[in-house]
Amino acid sequence: RYVVVLASKSKQPQDMTELTQYLTPITDPVGKIRTMRLKRDFDSHQKAIMEMLACVSWVTLRAPNLPAPFVKECIGSSDFWSNRIRKEFKGKDDEKAMAQLAFCDALKKTLQDLAAYIDEYHKTGLEFNPKGVSLAEAAIRLTDNPLQDAAIEANRKKDQLANKKNKDIGNTVKGGNMAGVVFWLANNPNP
């Protein structure tokens, strides 16, 4: 979300690699997840998430490499691993099986929603503001907003309270928030 908001306030950079420094809040945790060694039971889960997370690079794509088809390809890649999970838990109706199937459905739905969003608002690539400022200046302006900082802190406290209620997976993960999933996986090496 941050990169999309940043783009809405800045001019398109001459070199799209300038954007990569603003992707580190997601690429760093993705790197941690990639190097994690989970129990064998969660191997397909990790691979499905890694395939899904590849789509975050859609913000760097420009025509002729359109972002929506790229994200749709990520759906297929993630589904390959999700289908292994679905196959393992097919026909079981215990709580664990239902959670596994919900996990697979949430991954797919997240990617489908992202593809629909991109189709509607960023068909040829991340939209920048032709009247905006430089990326660097827009980034400074975004971090200097005390009201935004207060809202972020309030949401963080609300999530902490919700996580106390559900210690197993926390509200951010249970709610289908993929950023919450990434953060939780990156910070819990032995789930």
N, C-alpha and C positions, 0 to 999 in steps of 0.2 A: 504494500500500500504506500509506503514512504516514497518509493521511486516514482510511482504514478503521480502522487501529489507533487513531488519535486519537479517532474516533467511539466506539469500543468502550470508551474510558476517560472519556468526557465525556457530559454531558447534552445533549439536543438543544437547540440555540440557538433563541431566539424568532424570530430573523431568520436564514434560511439564508445570507444574504450574508456573515455572519460567517465562514463556512467558506472563502470565496474567497481570503482571505489565505494560507491553508495550501495552496492549489493552485498558488501561484507557482512552486514547483520544476518543475512540468510546463508551466504556461502560458507561462513566459518562453522556454524552448527551443522551444515550439510557435510562438511569435511569430517567433523567429529563422528557423525552417524556412519559415514562410509568406513571409518576405521574401527568401529565398534565390533566386538565379537560377542554376539548374543548366543543364547542357548539355541541348539539346533531347531527346537520347536518354533523359533521366531525367525528363522532364516528367510522364509518366503515373505514374511511381513517386512523385514528390512529391505529386501530387494524390491518389493512393490512400492515402498516409500521412496527409495532411491530413484526408481524410474519415474515416479510422480514428481519428485523434486527437480528433475531435469527441466521441467517446464518453466521454472522461475527465470530461465534465461530468455524467455520470450521478449522481455523488455529491450533486449539488444538487437532484435531482428528487424530488418528493414526489407522492403520489396527488393528483389523478387522472392525472398524467403519470408513468407507471411507467417505471423505468429499464431493465428488460430489453427491452421492445419498442423503446425508443429505441436501445439498443445494436444490436438486430437490424436497425433501419433503417440504422445506420452500416455494417453488413455489406454491405447492398445498394449503398450509395453508394460504398464502397471497392471493391467488386467491379466496379462500372462501369469504373473506371480499371484495375483489375487485369486485367479481361478484355481490354482493349486490349493489355496486355503479353503475356498468354497468346496472343492472336491473332498477335502479331508473331513469337513464338518457337515457335508450334505446328509440330510435325513435325520440329523440329531436335533433334539429340541431342548437340550439343557441350556442353562444360562451362558456357559462358556461358548457353546456353538453359536448361540444367537449373537453374542458379542463379536465373535470372529466374523460372522457374516455382515454385521453392522459396520465393522471396520472396513471391509472390502467395499461395501456400498458407499460409505462416506468418502473413501478415496476417489472412487469413480465419479460420484456426484460433485465433488469439489472440482475435479478437472473439467467435467461437463459445464459447470457453472462458469469456470474461468474461460473456457472456449467461447461460451455464449457472450460473456462480458467483452471479450476481445473482439468478437465479430461485430458487436454493437458499437463499441467506442474506439477501438484501436485496430481497425481492419488491415491497414497497411503497415502497422508498427506503432510503437508508443508515440502518442500525440504530445507534441511540445507546444508551448505558447510562443507564437512568433513575436509577440510584444513583451515577452518575459525578459528576465535578467539571465546572467550566466548561471551554470549549474552550481558553481561554488557559492555565489552570492545567494542563490535561492536556498541552498543548504543551510547557510548561516541564518537566514531569515526564519527558516522553519525551526531551528533549534533555539532561537531567541524569543519564542512565543511563550510567555509565562502561563497563559490560560491553557495552552496545549499541554505544557509540562504538568500543570495541576490535574488536567483530565487524565493524562497517562498515569500519574501517581494514584489517582482515585480508582482507576480500573485495575491497577496492580494490587491495591489493597482489597478490592472486591474479589479478585481472583484468588488471593491468598485465603480469604475467608471461605470461599467456595471450596477451595482445595482441602481445607481442614475438615469440611463436611464429608468429603469423599476422598479419603487418603489413598485409596488404591490407584486411581487414575486421574483424579482432579477434574474440575469442571471444564478447564480449557480443552482437555483432551476429549472428555466425554461429549462435549458439545459439538464436536466435529471441526473444531478450529485447527486447521493444519499447521498454523504457526505454533499453536500450543503443542501439537504432536511433536514437531521438530524440536522445540525447546525442551520438552520433557525427555525425549530420547537422547538429546545431546547432553543432558545433565543427569541422567540416570543410567550409568553404564551397565548395570545388571538388573534390567526390569524383570 
